[in-house]
């Protein structure tokens, strides 16, 4: 992994050097140093409650592992990381059992935070002296580079046991200047997984994880660093909030959130606003005049809450964005009452990520968006009132990700698939064929010109199976996602021979009745494919290289809502099985 020449670049306030005594920290190299640290931590063992003897024994092993003289040579801490991770996870599992046994029943607030149990209150009151927290701090202090520590530390702001999307974390890190790009963000995410600071969250056995959780005891450790040492956060009735006077960050938590007072006096040198659980946002554009934002995460981030409603009282605040020359990441995902973006969007000259997914009232995108030459990610998927893409979109030559590209009727679609060949860096593309779509002859044949596209999704909003007669896929395609597929039989263009490099195939809904093979696909997901009659044995015959397969059916229920749909799903078969 490459290291930034200026590690503190883009890191504001007190976090420029979040661990002043540890920025140049090296593993102890002398017996005297090791013995001193051993004595200090050994004294902490006596602070364990007598009811936690098993944890005390694990703590003994943990300390012995870290400070074993013959295992740590100079700064070579990496040699003991696998064993350290194993011991840490064992410690955390036992602590989790104790925590569950001692926890009282709690009721989740609307803001996503739960009232503290008696055990949690005791832990939070004495975070600085808690032996478990201190032992976990040892691992945290060894994290390198310093940006990796900050990437992890920022996650302390989320409620306990919340599920986080990998993309959300990486986009935030990009905006903060902690990683240069998505590739480096992926590396940081994987490193935190490998070291056990975050846990993969999977509801099935897929070999890759794109969601994670933070173990409660890891979160306590992060809170101790963020509150006591760095002064990054402050507690308000057990709820962590950014201290904007030090961290230059603000989080929105209350059900009704007024971002600043009418005179704008509260805004001062802010760099980040993160909406944790605010639902009704009242945003005064004056706050933009006094701050140089790099991150505005105002939209929805919750994984399992598609019905989580966010609404702005007045979309005119978007006009105030014209002053934000440093803004890298803007998320308005899932926010209601936004019908368009102002032409002043072109002033966001540093914008790299624009997330407008599920803005259900969004009707148009201005042509001014074509001026965002640094834009690498644009997501307008699930914007069902949006009828076309803006003219000049093909000038965004830095685009790596384009989701929600719409094919409408001939009069409302100034940009067609053929125009996208100018986007030489595009790697991920999703296309929606609208209910009134007019597809030009051989239009989908031009997909083959998108040489770097690895992931492609095509969704149909109509059932006319004759609309697309020829498809030529990108030569480097590794993942194909088909939603609402109108064909009953596999067309010639979907034969395995046309997709020799494909590793992942997702099919959701649609009319497909039969699959033909053999395929080289390693991951196969069949969801709501009611017409497709296939058993597990047939799947393995058609897909001999499978590492994972899952077929999910939807139970018919008139009372089913979006919140309960996942619970109503039934798994017809899955391999490897969770059993």
N, C-alpha and C positions, 0 to 999 in steps of 0.2 A: 504493500500500500504506500502510495506516495504521501509525503508530508508537506503541508503548506509551509512556504518559506516564512510567512508571518503568521504564527499560530493564533495571535490575538485579533487578527483582522476580522471585522464583522462581529466581534464579541463585545457587547457594551458593558458599561458600568463595572461593578465589582467582580464580574465574571471574566474580566480580562485575565486575571490570575486567580482562579477559584480555589486553588490550594497552594498558597504561597510557600508553605513549608514542604510541599510535595511536588512542585512543578519539576524540580530537579531530583526527585526522590529516586534513590537506587536501592535495590535489595541490600540488606546489611552484609558487609564483606568481612567483618572481623568478629572473632568469638566474643569479645567484650560487648560489642553493639548488640549481637544476637542475644546474649545472656541478659542484657539490660531490658530489651524488649520482651523477652520471655518472662522475666520477673514481673514486669508491669502488667502484662496480660494475664499471667498466672494468678495475680491478685484479684482479677475480675471474677474468677471462677467461683469464689466464695460468695458472690452476690447472687448466684442463682437461687431461686426458691427451693426449699427442700423437696417440694413436690415435683421437681423437674430433674430428677437424678439421671434419667436417660439422656436428657439434653446436656447435662453437665459432663457425662461421659463422652458424648460426641464433641463437646467443646474441647475437652482434653485432647482428643484426636486431631481436632482442627488446628489447635495451637501447635501440637507436635509436628504436624505436617508443614505448616508455614515456616516455622523457625528451626527446622531440623538442619543442623549446621552442614552436614555432608550433602544435602540436597540443593542448597542454595549457594551458588558460586557467583560472587560478584553481583552483577545485575541480571543474571540469567534466571529470571523467575519463570519463564515460559516452560521450563523443563518439568515443573511440578504442577502446571495448570490442570492437566487431566485428572490427577488424583485430588487436587484441591476442589475441583468442580464436583467430583463424586462425594467427597466429605461434606461439602457445603449443601448439596441437594439432600443428603441424608439428614443433616441437621435441620434443614428447613421443613422436611416432611414431618419430622417428629414435633417440631414447634407448631406446625399447622394443626396437628392433632390436638395438642394442648390448647391451642387458641380456640378450636372449635368446641372443645369440651367446656371451656370457661365462658364462652360467649353467651350473652343473653339474646333473646329474640329482639330484633330491631325492625323498624319500619322505614322503608326507603323514602326519602324526601323527593319532591318533584325535581329538585336540582341535581339528583343523582348521588348525593352524599347521604350516608346513613348516620343517625344519631350514634354517638360513641357508646359502646358497651362499657361495663365497669372495668373489664380487663384493659380495653383500649385506652380508657381515661388514665389508668395507672401507668401504662406504657408511655403515653404522650406526655404526662407530667414529668417523667424522669428519663426522657430520651437520652440526655447527655450522659447519664450514668448507667444506662442499660448495658449489661454485659454482652448480650446477643448482638445488639446494634454495634457495639464497639468491635466485636469480632468480625462482623461483616464489613466494617469500615476498612479493615486491613486489606481486603480484596479490592475494595473501591479505590483505595489510595494507590494501588499498583496499576490502575488503568492508564494506558498510554496510547495516543497522545492526550493532551489536556482537553481537546475538543470532544473526545470520546466520553470523558467524565461529564462534560456539560450536556452532551446528548442524552445521557442517562439521567442527569440531575433534573432536567426540565420535566421529566415524566412524573415527578412527585406531585404535580399539580392536579393529576387526575384522581377521581374517586377510587377507593379500594376495590380490588377485584374487577375493575373495568376491563373490557376487551378493546385493544387498540389495533388499528390497521397499520401494517408496515408502511404503506404509502403515505398515510397521514404523518407518521413520524419523520419519514425521509423528506417530505416536502417542507415540513417545519424546519428541519435541520438545514436544508438548502437555503431557505429564507433567512435564517439566522447567520448564515455564513460558516456553519460548523462543518459542512461537507461541500465539496465543489459541485457535485452532480449526483445523479441517481445511482450510478455505479458505486461511487464511494459510500453513499448512504447505505446501499445493500451490504457492503463490506462491514460497515459499523454495526448494522443490525445483526448480521450473522455472528460477529464477534461477541456481542452482548448475549446472544443466544448460547453460544458455545461456552461462555464463562458462567452461565446460569443467572445472570442479572435480570433477564426477562425469560419467560417461559412460553414455548409455542402453544398457541390455543388452536386446537383442531377438534372438530366434531366428527371427524372421520380419520381414515388412515392414509391420507395423501402424503406422499414423501416430502413435500415442501410445505412450509408454513408461511402464510402471509398475514397472520394475526398473532397477537401475543398478549400476555398478562404479566403483571408484576406481583411477585409473591408479597403478601402483607409485611413480612419481616424485612424484605429488601426495601419496601416502600418506607417503613419506619426509619431504616438507615438513611435513605435519601432525604427524608424530612429532617432528620437530625442535622445533616450537612447543610441543607437548604435554609433551615430556620436558624440554627445556632451558629454555625460557622460562617456561611456565606451571606446571611441576612437576605437571601433571595426571596423567601416566603415569610408570611406571617399567618398565624392561626386565628381564625375568627369562629369561636364556638366549635372547634374541632375541624373546621374547614380551611384548608390551605388556600391562600391567595397570594398572588405576586405582590411584593412591596414595590410599587411603581417609583418610589423616591430613590430606590437603590438599583433595582433590576431593569428599569425602563420598560417594564412589561405590565400589562393589565389583563386580568381575566374577568369574564362576565359570567356571573353565577346566578344572580337573583332571577325570579320569574319575570319581573319587569325591570329592564335594565336601561337606565338613562346614562349614556356613556360619559357625558360631562355636563356641567352646569351651563346655563344659557349664556353666561358671559365668557365661557371657555377657559375659566381660570384654573381648572384642574388639570388641563393638559400641559405637560411640560416635558419635552425631550423623550416622548414615548417612541419606542421602536416596534413593539409587538402588542397586538390585541388578540386574545384568544377567547373565543366564546365557548365556555365549558358547558353551560346549560341555560343561558338566556333564551327566552322564547319570544318576547316582544321587545324589539330593540328600538330605542329612540336615540338616534345618532345625530349629534350636532356637528355639522361640517366644519365648525370652528376648530375642532380638535386637530384637524389636518393641517391647519395653518401653523401650529406651534410645534409640530412633531415631524420627524423624518422616519416614517415607518418602513420596516423591511418585511414585516409579516402582518397580514390582516386575515386571521382565520375566524370569520364571522359566521360561517355556515355550519351545517350539521357534520359531525364527525362520528357519531354513535354508530356502532356496527349493527346492533340488533334492534334499532329503533327507527324503521323507515317512516313511521308516523310521527316522529318527533317534530313538532311544528315550530318553525321559526318565522317570524313576521317582522318586517320593518314598517314603522308608522308612515315614513315618507322616504321615497327612494331618491329624493333630491340630494341626499348626503353624498351620493356617488359623484356629483359635480365637484365636490370638494377634493376628490382624489387627484385633481389636475396638478396639485403641488407636490405629489409624492414621487419624486424622481428616483428614490432609492428603493421603492417597493419591489420585492422579488416574488412574493407569494400572496395571492388574493383568492380567498375562498368565500363564495356566496352560496355554496351548495345547499339546496333544499329551502332557500329563503323565499317566502311568498311575497307577492305584490311588487316584484321587480319585473317590469314589462320590457325594458330595453336598457342598454348601456349608453351613456352619453358619448358624444364625439370626443369629449375631453379624455377618454380612455387612452388616446394616442400619446398623451403626455407621460404615461407610465413607461418611461424609456428603459427602465431596468427590469421590468416585469418578466419573469421566467415561467411562472405557473399561474394559470387562470382556471379556477374550478367553478363551473356554473351548473354542475350536474343537478338534475331534479329541480331546477327553478321553473316550476310548472306554469308560471305566468309569463315567462320570457317569450316574446313574440318576434323580436328582431335583434340582430347583431349589427352594429354600425360598420360601415366600410373602413372607418378609422382604425379598426382593430388590426388592419393590415400593416399599420405603422409599428407594431410591437415586434421589432426585428430580433429581440433577444428571447422571445417567447419559445419555450421548449415543450410545454404541456398545455393543451387546451382541451377541456372536457365540457361538452354541451349535451351529453347523453341524457335521456329521459326528460328533455325539455320538449314536451309534447305539442306545445303551441308554436314552436319554432318551425318555420316552413322552408327555410333555405339557409345556405351559408353565405357570408358576405363576399362581395366581389373583392378580389385582391388577396384572398386567403392564401393563394399559392405563392405569395411573396414572403410568407413566413418561413424562410428557408432554414431556420434553426429548429423547427418543430421536430421533436422526437416522438411525441404522443399526440394523436388527434382522435378524440372519442366523440361520437355523435354526429359524424358527417352525414348530412341529410340529402337524399335524392327526392325532390318533389316533382311538381309538374314542370314542363319545359319553360314556362314563363317565369317561374320563381326560383330557378336553379341556375344562377349565373356561373357557378363553379361546378364542374363535373369531375368524374374520376380521372379523366385524361389530364386535367390540369394539375393533379397531385404529383405527377412525375417530376415536377420542379422541386418537390420536397425531398431532396436527396438523402437527408438524415433520418427520415421517418422510420420508426421501428415498430410502433403499435398504432393500429388503425381500427376504428369501429364505424360501420356504415349502417344507417337506417333507411330502409326503403319505405317511404311514406305511403299512406293509403291512396293518394292521388298521383303516385309517382309515374313519370314518363321516363323510361329507360331508353337511352339512345342505342342504336344498333352497335353491337360489339363493345359497349361501354365497359363491361366487366372484363373484357379481354385485356384491357389496359392495366389491370392490376399487376400483370407480369413485369411492368416497368418499374414497380416499387421494389427495388432490389434489396433494400435493407429491412423491409417489413418482416418481422418475426412472428407477430401476433395479429390476427385478423378476426374481427367479429362482424357478421352480417345478420341483421335482424329485418324481418319482413313485417310490414303493417298491412299487408294485403294477401290474398290467397291465389292470385293469378300466377300459376306455375309456368306459363308461357312467356312471362315478362323477361326473364333472363334465360337466354338459350346457350350462351357461351361464357364460361368463366376461365380465365387463365391466372392461376395463383402466383403470388410472389415467389421467386425461386428459393428464398431462404426461410420460407414459412415453417415455423415450429409448432404454433398453436392456432387451431381453427375453432371458432365458436359460432354455431348456427342456431338462431332463435326464430321460431315461427316458420320453419322451413316448409314451403308449400307443396313440395313434390311428395308423391306417394312412393315412388321408386327412385333409386339413386340415378341421377342423370350421368351422362358420360363424363362430364367435367369434374365429378366428385369421386371418380374411381381412385383407388389407392396408388395406381401408377402415376397419377397426376400430382401426388403429394408425397413424394418419396422421402422428404426430410421431416415430415410431420411427426411430432412426439406427443402432442396433446390434442384430443378431439372432444369438444363439448357440444351436445345437441340438446336444446331445450324447446319443448313444445313442438308444434308442427304436425305434419301429416305423414311423415316417413313410416313405411310399413316394414321395410326390409333393409338390412345392411349386407353388403358383399365385401369380400376380402380376398387375400389376406392383407393386413395393414402392418406397418412398422410402429404404430402408435404404442406409447408406454402408459399413458393415462387416458382413460375413457370415462366421461361423465354423461349419463343419459338421464335427463330430468323432464318429467311430465310428458314423456313420449308415449302417450296412450295408445297410439295406433301401432307402435313397434312391438311385435311379439317376438321376444328373444329370451333365451334362458342363459344361465351362466356358462354352461358347457359350450353353447354355440358361440358365445362371446370369446372364449379362450381359443376356439378353433379359428375364428376370423382375425383375432388379435394375439398372435403367439408371443409377442414381446411385452405383453402387459405387465406393468408393475402395480397398477391400481385400477380398479373399475368400480363404478357405483351406478345403480339404476334406482331412481327415486320416482315414486308415484304420488300424486296428489289425491288425498281423500276428498270425496265430494261432500261439502258441508255448506249449506246455505248461510250459516251464521259465521262462516270463516272470514276473518279480517286479515289485513296485512300483518298485524302483530302476532296472530296465532297461526298463520299459514305454515311456518316452519314446524310448529308442533304437530300440525295435522298431516305433514308429509309422512309417507311410509317407505321404507327401504325394501325394495324387492330382492335385491342381492347386492353384496359388497365384498370385494376381495382386495387385499387381505381383510378378514373380518375383524371387528372390534372385540369379538368374543374370545 
